[in-house]
Amino acid sequence: MASSNALFLFPETKSSVLPDPSRFFSPDLLSNPLPTNSFFQNFTLKNGDQAEYFHPYLIKSVDSSLCISYPSLFHNSDFFYEVFTADIIISGSNGPGPRSRKTHIISSFSDLVVTLDFPSSNLRFFLVRGSPFITSLSPVTPSLSQRAMGGCTNSSVTVLDHFRYKSIDGDLVGVVGDSWVLKPDSVSVTWHSMKGVKKDSYKEIISALGKDVNGLNSSAEVTSSSYFYGKLIARAARFALIAEEVCYLDVIPKIVTYLKNMIEPWLDGSFKPNGFLYDPKWGGLITKQGSKDSQADFGFGIYNDHHYHIGYFLYAIAVLAKFDPLWGERYRAQAYSLLADFMTFGRKDDNNSNSSYPRLRNFDLFKLHSWAGGLTEFWDGRNQESTSEAVNAYYSAALLGLAYGDKHLVETASTIMTLEIHAAKMWWQVKKGEALYPKDFTAENRVVGVLWSTKRDSSLWFGPKEWKESGELDFAGVAEKWRWRRLERIPLCSGKSLRQRWCN
């Protein structure tokens, strides 16, 4: 991301609903933006004693002890999850004193490693994702006196290369190396549909488009929800691109005016019911309503679903900047500040100018997809339901790069979008007959509803499992690259479900 564009900050605020990061992060880390969707997030919330998954182990921190589980898997046709059993417990020999701190402190972290310190027992643990080893460090001052001897010999070594370990992601094979090279099939970002529109469909599209554009009214009463407001303006922006693609240019000026009237109040702070604010405690955007109510804006104020919400705003801003470059330059700093909330790559100690926000808030560079849950403790760890909205977020970021001529942003956002698409196909789309997931779950499901760190669920946040195969929350051109074509041939809705808006 272009570092010169994130100098703007929305007005600071103090949230009354966010947890206090000083309970678990060391004082040295508190001056930096902190992660809100990390692989160790449970260690930072409430009592810090819910398990997190490190591949291949589930790990808990309880009463100055580290509990390690090589989990078994419970499964049925509706869901499957990892079962925690404390196979190994590591604690100090003397145990914590009656007045000593019994919780851990996070002294450092990165994309793959978190370091937990237990002050009461003088233990330090280095927890590394994907490693079969857990390293514990306890400073001692030994005194040794002995004779030394040495020698060498030649011998053969038997290598056993067929071992695998159980995982919620299927059976995995350990690999040792000092680099990890990814070569995903790249997805080119374009403004319009990737396969094009048949000319014999233009007339029907133009007729429908005219009716939709006539219904745009920026003076009408609208939602104050950051999520639904974002979808509203992204919908209008989509009209403009469709109009351009089918050569119905007459409606574009009206759409541009509508977008200006709708977007500017959120960027300049004049939208009274709600707005974006900056939280210095964790380092990120929250909303006016979300700063006082953790449930407002679907939890945006506690860092839930940030890439979904902001992605819709960025899509609309990118389209408007495309059609009105002067407007785009006027609000460039605000646009890049929104972007930086979930698309910052550097850290403060890297002398990165986007240090007001943490590194890649939602995207997981180990799992290669995003998480959405924010600062909420979950028994099953992090989660994400709406892969289509995650893809849309990075697609919108790439479009913003196109609008501003920012080649670096286009390349990085496109790469993350490509990885998100690959993950959606790999983990959310369940192929018939494959051995990745348990047979009883695979037999009854073609799509995962909510994917968790330690669970795969057929149910949804806001609906029964029967609806999960019929919802797609955005219809931008990039959807052609990830939607599973076989689903188009499967009856998705029946009975009462036909009355639901998501069913087609």
ABEGO torsion letter per residue (X at the ends): XBAAAAABBBBBBBBAABBBAAAABBAAAAABBBBAABAAAAAABEAGABBBBAOABBBBBBGGBBBBBBBBBBBBAABBBBBBBBABBBBBAAEBBAABBABBBBABBBAABBBBBBAAAGBBBBBBBGBABBBBBBBBBBBBBBBBBBEBBBBBBBBBAABBBBBAAEBBBBBBBABBBBBBBBBBBBABBAAEBBAAAAAAAAAAAAAAAAABBAABBBBABAAAAAAAAAAAAAAAAAAAAAGBAAAAAAAAAAAAAAAAAAAAGABAABEBBBBAAAGEBBBAAAAABAABGGGAAAGBGAAAAAAAAAAAAAAAAAABAAAAAAAAAAAAAAAAAAABABBAAAGBAAAABBBGAABBAAAGBBBAAEBBBBAAEBBBABAAAAAAAAAAAAAAAAAAGBAAAAAAAAAAAAAAAAAAAAAABBBBGBAABBAAAAAABABBABBBAABBBABBAABBAAAAAABBABABAAAAAABBAAAAABBABBEAAAABAABX
